[in-house]
Structure formats: structure tokens, C-alpha cells
Amino acid sequence: MIKKCLFPVAGYGTRFLPATKAMPKEILPILDKPLVQYAVEEAAEAGLCDVGFVTGRGKRAIEDHFDTSYELEHQIAGTGKEKALEGIRALIEQCTFSYTRQTTMRGLGDAILKGEAVIGDEPFGVVLADDLCIGDGRGVLAQMVGLYNQYRCSIVAIEEVPPDQTSSYGVIDGEKISDQLVRVTNMVEKPAPEDAPTNLAIIGRYILTPDIFDILRSTEPGKNGEVQITDALMEQASQGCVMAYKFSGRRFDCGSVSGYVEATNYFYENLFDEHP
């Protein structure tokens, strides 16, 4: 049973400067809730309540968000504003939170390897809070946990992207198992459109088996001098099995301004409790 989830949150968020100069990009709100809270809620829904963050300099606000603010609680006690904290209070009660640091930005693979200290020798989820996902019935991570219980191997979430956008993603190819499931035989990090094997792009949801840590330790830096999780997963696929899952739901790329605005508009129109 998977209980742990890792959140790599050490990045600088340069696409949102100057807003992210002093504030973590993961704290940027979609309406009245920060991106990272949506992500932790998705993990908790899937039963992954042991939460680990791989942080960096300037990320203290994330730790503070998942902690009790006694001064604030005192100020709003007995007022209607208390209701606004019900969700985060419940999450703090439900989950445990651990933190470790990535002191040098060396890619997602390196960030996941740094997370070994809080994960240990167990299968675990990985969520990139930039990718805000709405599941169809169940959250994306909950869907993937169900698949893991069946296949017992690493699983990556994928979606089809326009061919001219493959250079922004890891792209997979493989043996089609069903309309939603592919056994991975090839994986390329940010290929040019003419070099992409398919238009099936990996998004920020993973279930990883713990042998990924040993593979990452021996993975040489790849594109941009960073340790790429796609290289490690390709090695894992060659040794055994990695599945790619075309999830049921919708994803917003909140690492880009356009995706962030799209998510804000969607949540306001469809999910915001105070919408007139």
C-alpha cells in the first residue's frame, strides 16, 4: 500500500517573475487556495498522507502554510472567517509533513533522489504542483494508485499534446495495453517535434518504485546538464516495466501564465463556492 508522496518544490519559478522573487511559485493562489494545497489534497484523497517536500532557499512559506498560525487563529476566532481555514486545518490534521533540501538545482531526477531521505525503501507518489489536475470522478493520483495495485511497477501520467509542443515535455512511446495504458519502450526528454516518437507527453504525476533511487544515483546528467527522471525511468523500463497512463480528467499547466489564467477562470466558473 502506497502511503508516501514527494513534492519537489525547490524550483525558482522564473516564468512568474517578479511575483516569485520572494514568494514560492507553489504558493501562488488559484482563487483562494495555493497551488500546493490543491496538490496535497489530491495526494491525501489517494491515501498518500505521509507528505515529503524537497525544498530550497526561499520556500519557508510552504512550511508555514502547512502549520498552525496561532496569531491568525486567535485574531479570527469566533468570526465567520474561521470557515476559510477549515480545509487546511483538516489537511494538517490528516497528513504528516517532512522536509529536505535540494541545495543545487540539478533537475527533477536529482530532486527526487534528494527525497530518498524522507521516502525510504517504499513505493511513492510524486506530484508537481505546477500541474493542477481535476480528476474525472477520482483524482489523478488516486487513479494511478489503483493501477499500481494491479501492476506493481512505476507509472507515469500522460496526455496528448499538440506536436509542436513536444519540446516542453518528456515524451513516451510503447506497447498499447488499452485505450488508456501503454507499456513504455521509449522515452525522450523534450524532443523537437521532428524527433518526438509520439505526442504522448508526461505530466507531473508519477508512481515510482524505490529501486528508482539506485538508478538515479548512477544516472549521468543529460539535457541542460540536469539529472533527468526520464533517463532513469527509461533504464527502469529496460530492466522491467514502466506503465504510462492516459488519465481521466483535465490538467492545467500552471507553470505558464496562460495556463494559470485558464485554471483561475475555470475554477471560478465551475468550482468556486462564492460564485454569484
SERO-4910 file (N, C-alpha, C, O; in steps of 0.05 Angstrom, whole numbers):
BEGIN
 pado doro    nc1    nc2    nc3   cac1   cac2   cac3    cc1    cc2    cc3    oc1    oc2    oc3
  Met    A     17    -24      0      0      0      0     18     25      0     36     27     16
  Ile    A     12     43    -18     28     68    -20     17     88      0     -7     94      2
  Lys    A     36     99     16     28    118     37     42    145     34     34    165     45
  Lys    A     64    146     18     81    170     17     79    184    -10     76    171    -31
  Cys    A     82    210     -9     82    226    -34    103    248    -31    106    261    -11
  Leu    A    118    251    -53    140    271    -54    132    295    -71    121    291    -93
  Phe    A    138    318    -61    132    343    -75    159    359    -80    168    372    -62
  Pro    A    170    357   -104    194    373   -110    185    402   -114    171    409   -133
  Val    A    194    420    -96    185    448    -96    208    467    -94    205    490    -85
  Ala    A    232    459   -103    256    475   -100    260    495   -123    278    513   -121
  Gly    A    245    493   -145    250    510   -168    245    540   -163    231    547   -144
  Tyr    A    256    556   -180    255    585   -177    229    598   -187    222    620   -179
  Gly    A    215    585   -205    190    597   -216    196    621   -233    182    641   -231
  Thr    A    217    620   -250    225    644   -265    205    654   -284    205    677   -292
  Arg    A    186    636   -293    166    645   -312    146    664   -299    130    676   -313
  Phe    A    146    666   -273    128    684   -259    142    708   -245    130    721   -228
  Leu    A    167    712   -252    180    736   -241    166    761   -251    157    762   -274
  Pro    A    164    783   -234    176    785   -208    159    774   -185    167    776   -162
  Ala    A    135    763   -191    118    753   -169    132    733   -151    127    731   -127
  Thr    A    149    716   -164    162    694   -149    190    702   -139    205    684   -131
  Lys    A    197    727   -140    223    735   -129    226    729   -100    247    720    -91
  Ala    A    205    734    -84    206    729    -55    184    709    -46    183    703    -22
  Met    A    168    699    -64    146    681    -57    148    656    -73    151    657    -98
  Pro    A    147    632    -61    148    607    -77    125    606    -97    102    614    -92
  Lys    A    131    596   -121    111    594   -142     88    576   -133     65    579   -142
  Glu    A     95    556   -116     74    537   -107     54    550    -88     33    538    -83
  Ile    A     59    574    -78     41    588    -61     22    607    -77      3    618    -66
  Leu    A     28    610   -103     10    626   -120    -18    614   -118    -22    590   -120
  Pro    A    -38    632   -114    -65    621   -109    -81    617   -135    -78    633   -154
  Ile    A    -96    596   -136   -118    594   -155   -143    601   -139   -153    585   -123
  Leu    A   -153    625   -143   -174    638   -127   -164    640    -98   -146    657    -92
  Asp    A   -175    625    -79   -169    629    -50   -152    607    -39   -150    604    -14
  Lys    A   -139    591    -56   -123    568    -46    -97    566    -62    -98    567    -86
  Pro    A    -74    562    -48    -49    560    -63    -47    534    -79    -59    514    -71
  Leu    A    -32    534   -100    -28    511   -117    -20    486   -101    -30    464   -105
  Val    A     -1    490    -82     10    467    -68    -12    454    -50    -10    430    -45
  Gln    A    -32    469    -41    -53    457    -25    -70    439    -42    -78    417    -34
  Tyr    A    -77    448    -67    -92    431    -85    -77    404    -89    -89    383    -89
  Ala    A    -50    406    -92    -34    382    -97    -34    363    -73    -37    339    -77
  Val    A    -31    374    -49    -31    357    -25    -59    345    -21    -61    322    -12
  Glu    A    -80    360    -26   -107    349    -24   -110    325    -43   -123    305    -35
  Glu    A    -99    327    -67   -101    305    -86    -87    280    -75    -97    258    -78
  Ala    A    -63    284    -63    -48    262    -52    -64    249    -28    -66    225    -26
  Ala    A    -75    266    -11    -90    256     12   -114    240      4   -121    220     16
  Glu    A   -128    250    -18   -151    235    -28   -143    207    -37   -159    188    -35
  Ala    A   -118    204    -47   -109    178    -56    -97    161    -34    -88    139    -39
  Gly    A    -98    171     -9    -88    156     14    -59    161     19    -47    147     36
  Leu    A    -46    180      5    -18    185      9    -15    209     28    -12    232     20
  Cys    A    -16    203     54    -17    223     74     10    229     88     11    247    105
  Asp    A     31    213     81     58    220     90     71    237     68     79    227     48
  Val    A     72    263     73     79    282     53    108    291     57    115    300     79
  Gly    A    124    290     36    151    299     37    156    321     16    148    318     -7
  Phe    A    169    343     25    175    365      7    206    366      3    221    364     22
  Val    A    214    369    -22    242    375    -29    243    405    -35    234    414    -56
  Thr    A    253    420    -16    251    449    -17    278    461    -24    298    447    -29
  Gly    A    279    488    -25    303    503    -30    302    529    -15    284    534      1
  Arg    A    321    547    -21    321    573     -8    295    588    -15    286    586    -38
  Gly    A    285    603      4    262    620     -1    235    605     -1    215    617    -11
  Lys    A    235    580      8    210    565      7    196    562     34    179    545     38
  Arg    A    204    578     53    194    575     81    163    578     82    150    567     99
  Ala    A    152    594     63    123    598     64    108    572     60     85    570     70
  Ile    A    119    552     47    106    527     43    104    513     70     83    502     77
  Glu    A    126    513     85    125    500    112    105    515    130     90    502    145
  Asp    A    105    541    129     86    557    145     57    551    138     40    551    155
  His    A     52    547    112     24    542    103     13    516    116    -10    515    123
  Phe    A     31    496    118     21    470    129     28    469    159     38    448    168
  Asp    A     24    490    172     28    492    201      6    509    213     -8    524    198
  Thr    A      2    508    239    -18    524    252     -7    552    257     15    555    267
  Ser    A    -22    573    249    -15    600    254    -31    610    279    -54    618    276
  Tyr    A    -19    609    302    -34    614    327    -43    643    328    -65    649    337
  Glu    A    -27    662    318    -35    690    318    -59    695    301    -78    708    309
  Leu    A    -59    683    277    -81    686    259   -106    673    270   -128    684    270
  Glu    A   -103    649    281   -126    634    292   -138    651    315   -163    652    318
  His    A   -121    663    331   -131    680    353   -147    704    343   -168    711    353
  Gln    A   -137    716    322   -149    741    311   -177    735    299   -194    752    301
  Ile    A   -180    712    287   -206    707    273   -224    688    289   -246    681    280
  Ala    A   -216    680    313   -232    662    329   -260    674    334   -262    698    342
  Gly    A   -280    658    330   -308    667    335   -320    683    312   -342    693    315
  Thr    A   -305    687    290   -316    703    268   -322    684    244   -315    660    245
  Gly    A   -336    695    225   -343    679    201   -319    671    184   -320    654    167
  Lys    A   -296    685    190   -272    679    174   -259    652    181   -243    641    166
  Glu    A   -267    641    204   -256    615    212   -262    593    191   -246    575    187
  Lys    A   -285    595    178   -293    575    158   -272    573    136   -268    551    125
  Ala    A   -259    595    129   -239    594    107   -215    576    113   -202    568     95
  Leu    A   -210    571    139   -188    554    146   -195    525    151   -178    508    157
  Glu    A   -220    518    147   -229    490    153   -214    470    136   -206    449    146
  Gly    A   -210    476    110   -197    457     92   -168    452    100   -159    429    101
  Ile    A   -153    473    105   -125    470    111   -122    458    139   -103    443    144
  Arg    A   -139    465    158   -138    452    184   -141    422    182   -127    406    194
  Ala    A   -161    413    166   -166    385    163   -142    371    150   -135    348    158
  Leu    A   -129    384    131   -106    372    117    -82    370    137    -69    349    137
  Ile    A    -78    390    153    -56    389    173    -61    366    193    -42    352    201
  Glu    A    -86    362    200    -93    340    218    -90    313    205    -82    294    219
  Gln    A    -96    311    180    -96    286    166    -68    276    158    -63    252    157
  Cys    A    -50    295    151    -24    288    140     -1    293    159     -4    309    178
  Thr    A     21    281    153     46    288    166     64    300    145     63    292    122
  Phe    A     81    319    153     97    334    134    127    333    141    134    337    164
  Ser    A    143    326    121    172    325    125    186    341    103    175    345     82
  Tyr    A    210    351    109    223    370     91    253    363     88    266    356    108
  Thr    A    263    364     64    291    362     59    298    382     37    280    392     24
  Arg    A    324    388     33    331    409     14    347    399    -10    363    381     -8
  Gln    A    341    411    -33    358    408    -56    374    434    -58    364    455    -66
  Thr    A    400    433    -51    416    457    -48    425    468    -75    432    492    -77
  Thr    A    427    451    -96    434    459   -122    414    449   -142    405    426   -141
  Met    A    405    467   -160    384    459   -180    397    441   -201    409    452   -220
  Arg    A    393    415   -199    405    396   -218    384    379   -231    390    357   -240
  Gly    A    359    389   -232    339    374   -247    320    358   -229    325    354   -206
  Leu    A    298    349   -242    277    335   -227    288    308   -216    281    300   -194
  Gly    A    304    295   -232    315    269   -223    331    273   -197    329    257   -179
  Asp    A    348    294   -196    364    299   -172    345    306   -149    351    297   -126
  Ala    A    324    322   -154    306    329   -132    292    304   -121    289    301    -96
  Ile    A    284    285   -138    272    260   -128    292    244   -112    285    232    -92
  Leu    A    317    243   -122    338    229   -107    342    241    -79    346    226    -60
  Lys    A    341    267    -77    343    280    -51    320    272    -33    323    272     -8
  Gly    A    298    265    -44    275    257    -29    277    229    -16    260    221     -1
  Glu    A    298    214    -23    301    188    -12    302    189     19    293    170     32
  Ala    A    313    211     29    315    214     58    288    213     72    286    204     95
  Val    A    267    222     59    240    223     71    222    200     61    201    196     73
  Ile    A    231    187     40    214    165     28    223    138     39    206    121     46
  Gly    A    249    133     39    259    107     47    255     86     25    254     92      1
  Asp    A    252     61     33    250     38     14    221     30     10    213      8     16
  Glu    A    206     49     -1    177     44     -6    169     56    -33    182     75    -42
  Pro    A    148     45    -46    137     58    -69    125     84    -60    116     87    -38
  Phe    A    124    104    -78    115    130    -71    104    146    -95    110    139   -118
  Gly    A     87    165    -89     78    183   -110     96    208   -112    111    214    -93
  Val    A     96    220   -135    109    246   -140     89    264   -153     76    257   -173
  Val    A     86    288   -142     67    308   -153     82    334   -158     96    344   -140
  Leu    A     80    344   -182     90    371   -189     66    390   -187     47    389   -203
  Ala    A     67    408   -167     44    425   -162     38    444   -185     15    454   -187
  Asp    A     57    449   -203     52    466   -227     29    454   -243     14    469   -256
  Asp    A     27    428   -244      6    415   -259    -18    411   -241    -19    393   -224
  Leu    A    -38    428   -244    -62    427   -229    -82    409   -244    -90    415   -266
  Cys    A    -89    386   -231   -106    366   -245   -133    363   -231   -135    364   -207
  Ile    A   -153    360   -247   -180    354   -238   -187    326   -249   -188    322   -273
  Gly    A   -191    307   -231   -197    280   -239   -226    278   -248   -243    293   -239
  Asp    A   -232    258   -264   -259    252   -272   -271    231   -252   -267    207   -256
  Gly    A   -284    240   -232   -294    222   -211   -274    218   -189   -281    224   -165
  Arg    A   -250    209   -195   -229    206   -175   -205    223   -184   -202    229   -208
  Gly    A   -189    232   -165   -165    248   -171   -146    231   -188   -147    207   -187
  Val    A   -128    245   -202   -110    231   -220    -92    212   -204    -87    190   -212
  Leu    A    -82    221   -181    -64    204   -165    -79    180   -154    -68    158   -153
  Ala    A   -104    183   -147   -120    160   -138   -124    140   -160   -123    116   -156
  Gln    A   -128    149   -185   -130    131   -208   -104    115   -211   -105     91   -216
  Met    A    -81    129   -208    -55    116   -212    -49     96   -190    -37     76   -195
  Val    A    -57    102   -165    -53     83   -143    -68     57   -149    -58     36   -143
  Gly    A    -92     60   -159   -107     36   -167    -92     19   -187    -92     -5   -186
  Leu    A    -80     32   -207    -64     18   -227    -39      5   -215    -32    -18   -221
  Tyr    A    -26     20   -196     -3      8   -183    -10    -17   -169      5    -37   -169
  Asn    A    -33    -17   -155    -41    -41   -141    -45    -65   -159    -43    -88   -150
  Gln    A    -50    -59   -184    -53    -81   -204    -26    -90   -216    -21   -113   -219
  Tyr    A     -9    -70   -224     15    -76   -239     41    -76   -223     60    -89   -231
  Arg    A     41    -62   -200     65    -62   -182     90    -53   -196    111    -65   -193
  Cys    A     88    -32   -212    111    -21   -225    108     10   -226     87     20   -219
  Ser    A    129     23   -235    128     52   -237    107     60   -259    104     46   -279
  Ile    A     93     82   -254     72     91   -272     76    122   -276     80    136   -256
  Val    A     74    131   -300     74    160   -306     47    167   -318     36    152   -334
  Ala    A     38    191   -312     13    201   -324     20    215   -350     40    229   -352
  Ile    A      4    211   -370      9    223   -397    -16    236   -407    -39    229   -399
  Glu    A    -12    254   -426    -35    265   -442    -24    272   -470      0    277   -474
  Glu    A    -43    273   -489    -35    281   -516    -31    311   -517    -48    326   -506
  Val    A    -10    320   -529     -5    348   -533     -2    354   -562      5    336   -578
  Pro    A     -6    379   -571      0    386   -599     28    379   -606     47    384   -590
  Pro    A     33    368   -630     60    360   -638     81    382   -635    104    376   -629
  Asp    A     73    407   -639     93    429   -637    100    436   -608    117    454   -604
  Gln    A     88    422   -588     95    427   -560    111    405   -547    116    406   -523
  Thr    A    120    385   -562    134    363   -550    161    372   -538    171    359   -519
  Ser    A    172    393   -547    198    403   -536    196    413   -508    216    420   -495
  Ser    A    172    414   -497    168    423   -469    163    400   -450    160    404   -426
  Tyr    A    164    375   -460    156    352   -443    175    328   -447    190    327   -467
  Gly    A    174    309   -428    184    282   -434    162    268   -450    138    270   -444
  Val    A    170    254   -471    151    241   -489    156    211   -489    179    202   -490
  Ile    A    135    195   -489    138    166   -488    127    153   -513    112    165   -529
  Asp    A    136    128   -517    125    110   -537    125     82   -525    140     77   -506
  Gly    A    109     65   -537    109     38   -526     87     20   -536     75     26   -557
  Glu    A     82     -1   -522     63    -22   -530     36    -15   -517     33    -13   -493
  Lys    A     16    -11   -534    -11     -4   -524    -24    -28   -510    -27    -49   -522
  Ile    A    -31    -24   -485    -44    -45   -470    -75    -42   -471    -90    -61   -474
  Ser    A    -84    -16   -470   -112     -9   -472   -113     19   -482    -93     31   -488
  Asp    A   -138     30   -484   -140     58   -493   -126     78   -475   -119     99   -484
  Gln    A   -123     71   -450   -111     89   -430    -84     81   -420    -71     95   -405
  Leu    A    -74     57   -428    -50     47   -416    -30     38   -437    -37     23   -456
  Val    A     -5     46   -434     17     39   -452     40     29   -435     48     41   -415
  Arg    A     52      6   -444     77     -3   -432    100     11   -446    103      8   -470
  Val    A    115     25   -431    136     43   -443    159     27   -454    170     10   -440
  Thr    A    167     33   -479    191     22   -491    210     44   -499    234     39   -504
  Asn    A    201     69   -499    218     92   -507    209    117   -492    185    121   -488
  Met    A    228    133   -485    222    157   -470    244    178   -477    267    172   -473
  Val    A    235    202   -486    254    222   -495    248    248   -480    225    256   -479
  Glu    A    269    261   -470    265    286   -456    264    310   -475    284    315   -489
  Lys    A    242    324   -476    239    349   -491    249    347   -520    267    363   -528
  Pro    A    238    328   -535    248    325   -563    236    347   -581    214    357   -577
  Ala    A    251    355   -601    240    372   -622    217    357   -636    218    332   -637
  Pro    A    197    372   -647    174    358   -659    182    337   -679    170    315   -681
  Glu    A    203    342   -695    211    322   -715    224    298   -703    227    277   -717
  Asp    A    233    300   -678    246    277   -665    229    262   -645    237    242   -634
  Ala    A    205    273   -640    187    261   -620    176    234   -630    165    233   -652
  Pro    A    177    213   -614    166    187   -623    136    187   -624    124    172   -640
  Thr    A    123    203   -607     94    206   -607     87    234   -597    105    251   -594
  Asn    A     62    240   -592     54    264   -578     43    259   -550     28    275   -540
  Leu    A     51    236   -539     43    228   -512     63    239   -491     85    229   -489
  Ala    A     55    260   -478     73    275   -460     68    268   -431     45    264   -422
  Ile    A     90    265   -416     89    260   -387     81    286   -373     93    307   -378
  Ile    A     62    284   -355     55    307   -338     63    302   -309     73    280   -303
  Gly    A     59    320   -291     71    319   -265     58    301   -245     53    310   -222
  Arg    A     53    276   -252     43    256   -234     58    230   -239     58    220   -262
  Tyr    A     69    218   -218     85    193   -221     79    175   -197     73    185   -175
  Ile    A     79    150   -201     82    130   -180    109    116   -186    113    106   -208
  Leu    A    127    116   -166    154    105   -171    160     83   -150    152     85   -127
  Thr    A    173     62   -160    182     41   -142    210     49   -131    224     64   -144
  Pro    A    217     40   -107    241     51    -93    267     45   -107    287     58   -101
  Asp    A    268     25   -125    293     20   -140    301     43   -157    323     44   -168
  Ile    A    283     62   -161    289     86   -177    312    102   -165    327    115   -179
  Phe    A    316    100   -138    337    116   -125    364    106   -133    382    122   -139
  Asp    A    368     79   -134    394     68   -143    400     75   -172    422     81   -179
  Ile    A    379     75   -188    382     82   -216    390    111   -219    408    118   -235
  Leu    A    377    129   -204    383    157   -205    412    163   -196    425    180   -207
  Arg    A    421    148   -177    448    152   -167    469    148   -189    490    160   -189
  Ser    A    463    130   -208    482    124   -229    475    137   -256    487    131   -276
  Thr    A    454    154   -255    445    167   -280    462    192   -284    463    210   -267
  Glu    A    475    194   -307    491    218   -314    473    241   -321    452    237   -332
  Pro    A    483    266   -316    467    289   -325    462    288   -355    479    280   -370
  Gly    A    438    295   -362    430    294   -390    425    322   -401    443    339   -399
  Lys    A    402    326   -413    395    352   -426    398    374   -406    388    372   -383
  Asn    A    411    396   -414    415    420   -397    432    415   -373    432    430   -354
  Gly    A    447    393   -373    465    387   -351    450    378   -326    461    379   -304
  Glu    A    425    370   -329    408    362   -306    404    332   -306    405    319   -326
  Val    A    400    321   -282    393    293   -279    363    290   -286    346    299   -271
  Gln    A    358    276   -308    331    274   -318    317    249   -307    328    227   -309
  Ile    A    293    252   -297    278    229   -287    270    211   -311    267    187   -308
  Thr    A    268    223   -335    261    206   -358    283    187   -365    278    164   -373
  Asp    A    309    195   -361    331    176   -366    330    153   -346    334    130   -354
  Ala    A    324    159   -321    323    138   -301    299    119   -306    301     95   -303
  Leu    A    277    131   -314    253    114   -320    258     97   -344    248     74   -346
  Met    A    273    107   -364    279     91   -388    296     67   -380    292     45   -390
  Glu    A    315     71   -362    331     49   -352    314     29   -337    317      5   -340
  Gln    A    295     40   -321    277     22   -306    260      6   -325    255    -18   -320
  Ala    A    250     19   -346    234      5   -366    249    -18   -380    238    -39   -385
  Ser    A    275    -13   -385    291    -33   -398    297    -57   -380    301    -79   -390
  Gln    A    297    -52   -354    302    -73   -334    277    -89   -327    278   -112   -319
  Gly    A    254    -76   -329    230    -88   -321    205    -77   -334    199    -84   -357
  Cys    A    191    -59   -320    166    -48   -331    160    -20   -321    162    -15   -297
  Val    A    153     -3   -339    142     24   -332    117     27   -349    117     23   -373
  Met    A     95     35   -336     70     40   -350     65     70   -352     72     85   -335
  Ala    A     52     77   -375     43    105   -379     13    104   -380      1     88   -394
  Tyr    A      0    122   -365    -29    122   -361    -41    148   -372    -34    170   -362
  Lys    A    -59    145   -391    -74    169   -401    -97    173   -382   -118    160   -384
  Phe    A    -94    192   -363   -112    195   -341   -139    206   -350   -142    218   -371
  Ser    A   -159    202   -333   -186    213   -338   -189    239   -322   -188    239   -298
  Gly    A   -192    260   -336   -194    286   -323   -182    308   -340   -179    306   -365
  Arg    A   -175    330   -327   -164    354   -341   -140    365   -325   -140    365   -301
  Arg    A   -121    374   -341    -97    385   -329    -92    414   -338    -96    420   -362
  Phe    A    -84    430   -319    -77    458   -325    -47    462   -320    -37    456   -298
  Asp    A    -33    473   -339     -4    478   -336     -1    505   -322      2    526   -335
  Cys    A     -1    505   -296      1    530   -280     29    539   -277     34    559   -263
  Gly    A     48    526   -290     75    537   -292     78    558   -313     98    572   -315
  Ser    A     57    561   -330     57    582   -350     35    602   -343     15    595   -331
  Val    A     39    627   -351     19    648   -344     -8    641   -358    -29    645   -345
  Ser    A     -7    632   -383    -32    627   -397    -47    604   -383    -72    605   -380
  Gly    A    -33    583   -375    -46    560   -362    -56    568   -334    -77    558   -325
  Tyr    A    -42    585   -321    -50    595   -294    -76    611   -296    -94    608   -280
  Val    A    -78    628   -316   -102    644   -321   -126    626   -329   -148    629   -320
  Glu    A   -120    606   -346   -141    587   -354   -152    572   -330   -176    568   -327
  Ala    A   -134    563   -312   -143    549   -288   -159    567   -270   -180    558   -259
  Thr    A   -151    591   -266   -165    610   -249   -193    614   -260   -213    614   -245
  Asn    A   -196    619   -286   -222    623   -298   -240    598   -295   -263    600   -289
  Tyr    A   -228    575   -300   -243    550   -298   -254    546   -270   -277    539   -266
  Phe    A   -236    549   -250   -245    545   -222   -265    565   -213   -284    559   -198
  Tyr    A   -263    590   -223   -282    610   -215   -310    604   -227   -330    607   -214
  Glu    A   -310    595   -252   -335    590   -266   -349    564   -256   -373    562   -257
  Asn    A   -332    544   -248   -344    518   -243   -343    508   -214   -359    492   -206
  Leu    A   -323    518   -199   -319    505   -173   -319    524   -149   -318    515   -126
  Phe    A   -319    550   -154   -317    569   -132   -343    572   -117   -364    578   -129
  Asp    A   -342    567    -91   -367    567    -74   -381    595    -74   -405    596    -72
  Glu    A   -365    616    -76   -377    643    -74   -384    655   -101   -391    678   -103
  His    A   -383    639   -122   -391    649   -148   -420    657   -148   -437    642   -139
  Pro    A   -426    681   -158   -453    691   -157   -472    675   -174   -496    680   -175
***
